[in-house]
Amino acid sequence: MIFEDITEMAENLPRMGALAGLDLGTKTIGVAVSDSLRSVASPLKVIKRRKFTLDAEDLLKIVTERSLTGLILGLPRNMDGSEGPRAQSTRAFARNLSRLTDLPIGFWDERLSTVAAERALLEADTSRARRAEVIDQVAAGYILQGALDRLRHLGQSGHV
């Protein structure tokens, strides 16, 4: 099931269980995961995109290995809040993925997540080559952490 609003998604999540955050790019998918209490998002990996069926297989393998209970996809809105081709592509990915899994899928406004990730990596004095390798998974971590913080605010993090 796909949820437009994190509040609606929260009502359909189990009380506890790890979530994944995804930063969908044209060439890569950044993946971050939370702990089962949904407190902290940790960057996990970057999946090199091939075609949807293979990308979905890689993601669903992570879902199974980590017993994930939901997916948060970064929705790349324009700065004015409108949606362009990248947002439409993310929605299409969510629709296709929802045909392969019963997990709740939600969207999180990812505006500035890559900017924040880049800033954090620069502050950590990460080399340019290393930044290029990890930027997508760090951005996925920012996306997921934003959603986790909102879920906690809604009282859905498992430690109310």
C-alpha positions in Angstrom: 0.0 0.0 0.0 1.2 3.5 -0.9 0.6 6.4 1.5 0.9 10.0 0.4 1.0 11.2 4.0 3.3 9.9 6.7 0.5 10.3 9.3 -1.7 7.9 7.3 1.3 5.5 6.9 1.9 5.6 10.7 -1.6 4.2 11.3 -0.7 1.2 9.1 2.7 0.4 10.6 3.3 -2.1 13.3 4.3 -0.5 16.6 8.0 -1.5 16.2 10.2 -2.7 13.4 12.9 -1.3 11.2 12.1 0.9 8.2 14.2 1.7 5.1 14.7 5.1 3.5 15.4 5.3 -0.2 17.0 8.0 -2.3 16.1 7.2 -5.9 18.5 8.5 -8.4 18.7 7.8 -12.1 21.9 5.8 -11.7 21.8 4.7 -8.1 19.5 4.0 -5.1 20.8 5.1 -1.8 19.5 2.9 1.0 19.4 3.7 4.8 17.8 1.6 7.5 16.6 2.3 11.0 16.8 0.3 14.2 13.7 -1.6 15.3 12.7 1.2 17.7 12.8 3.7 14.8 15.2 6.0 16.6 18.2 6.3 14.3 18.7 6.1 10.5 21.9 4.6 9.4 23.2 4.7 5.8 23.5 1.2 4.5 24.5 1.0 0.9 24.1 2.2 -2.7 22.5 0.0 -5.3 23.7 0.6 -8.8 20.5 0.8 -11.0 20.1 -1.6 -13.8 16.4 -2.3 -14.6 13.4 -2.2 -12.3 13.1 -5.9 -11.8 16.7 -6.3 -10.7 16.6 -3.1 -8.6 13.4 -4.4 -6.8 15.0 -7.8 -6.3 18.0 -6.1 -4.5 15.7 -4.0 -2.4 13.4 -6.9 -1.4 16.5 -8.9 -0.4 17.4 -6.2 2.1 13.7 -6.1 3.3 13.9 -9.8 4.0 17.4 -9.9 5.5 16.6 -7.0 7.9 12.9 -7.9 8.5 11.9 -4.4 7.5 8.3 -3.2 8.2 8.0 -0.3 5.8 9.7 1.8 3.1 10.1 5.6 2.9 10.9 7.0 -0.5 12.3 10.4 -0.9 10.0 12.5 -3.1 12.0 15.1 -5.0 9.8 18.1 -5.1 10.8 21.4 -6.7 11.6 24.2 -4.3 8.1 25.7 -4.9 6.6 22.3 -3.8 5.5 21.3 -7.3 6.4 17.9 -8.8 8.5 17.4 -11.9 9.6 14.4 -13.9 11.8 13.0 -11.1 8.9 13.0 -8.6 6.7 11.3 -11.2 9.5 8.7 -11.7 9.6 8.1 -7.9 5.8 7.6 -7.8 6.0 5.1 -10.7 8.8 3.2 -8.9 6.6 3.1 -5.7 3.6 1.8 -7.8 5.7 -0.9 -9.4 7.3 -1.9 -6.1 3.9 -2.1 -4.3 2.9 -4.8 -6.8 5.8 -6.9 -5.4 5.4 -6.3 -1.6 2.7 -5.8 0.9 4.9 -3.4 2.9 3.6 0.1 3.5 5.3 2.5 1.2 5.4 6.2 2.1 6.9 9.4 0.7 9.0 12.0 2.4 9.8 15.4 0.9 13.5 15.1 0.2 14.1 18.8 -0.7 17.6 19.6 0.4 18.5 16.1 1.7 21.4 15.8 -0.8 22.5 19.3 0.1 22.5 18.4 3.8 24.3 15.1 3.1 27.0 16.9 1.1 27.5 19.5 3.8 27.8 16.8 6.5 30.4 14.9 4.4 32.3 18.1 3.7 32.3 18.9 7.4 33.7 15.4 8.1 36.5 16.2 5.6 35.5 13.3 3.3 37.4 13.1 0.1 35.7 14.0 -3.2 35.9 10.3 -4.4 34.5 9.0 -1.1 31.7 11.6 -1.1 30.7 10.4 -4.6 30.5 6.8 -3.3 28.4 7.5 -0.3 26.3 10.6 -1.0 23.2 8.7 -2.0 23.1 6.5 1.1 23.8 9.5 3.4 21.0 11.4 1.6 18.7 8.3 2.2 19.7 8.5 5.9 18.6 12.2 6.0 15.3 11.2 4.3 14.7 8.4 6.7 15.7 10.3 9.8 13.2 13.1 8.9 10.4 10.5 8.6 11.5 8.8 11.9 11.4 12.1 13.7 7.9 12.8 12.4 6.7 9.3 13.3 8.2 9.8 16.8 6.3 13.1 17.1 3.1 11.2 16.1 3.7 8.7 18.8 4.5 5.8 16.4 8.1 5.0 17.2 7.5 2.2 19.6 8.6 4.0 22.7 5.7 6.3 23.5 
